[in-house]
């Protein structure tokens, strides 16, 4: 979900084999969410793996990739592995055929095309519930977004502003808390925290309004979801 600056080199540090990635989902086209996509596609040029790659994103994805090809080269649209580009309108969903995972999208008040993501991982046992991850992408306050994210085991939410917010295209701690109270995740992870606020300060601010579990996300963090609950590993760089 999104490939901002440093994502490619961060994957091996976190023990993730970037060559095995078969799907990239984008929320919008600002560089802090997109800038490592050309680096990832460039890396695939020198790998012989036959794993197909699907890039899923909002309206305008194909034209953005074509613009990248003008800037970087035609290999953007023709890496060494089969490439599928999927554009999703708000309210649409896409299913990964071989795993049965479903990705739903919902529009957000940030850019004309921006969306939030809801990833549903089907139960591996008939007695277990599906596991759901929600990701706000970038968003301002929204009356309909909490319902879309309701029931998520993990909710990754942006928290770019401080209170009182001066913009309506990002969330502040009070806005994140309002969203989380309605969505009711098992674990709320704060991301996209900007100065003058530090991640631990954002967590403290959200906790003034929200009684649930809230943590700051960091590069290399690993969240484990099981039917019995959600845990978060304290890896290097953890606050």
Beta strands, then each sheet from edge to edge (+ up, - down):
strand 1: 23-25
strand 2: 53-57
strand 3: 83-87
strand 4: 93-95
strand 5: 102-107
strand 6: 115-121
strand 7: 131-135
strand 8: 154-158
strand 9: 187-191
strand 10: 214-216
strand 11: 222-226
strand 12: 229-233
sheet 1: 1+ 2+ 3+
sheet 2: 4+ 5- 6+ 7- 8- 9- 10-
sheet 3: 11+ 12-
end
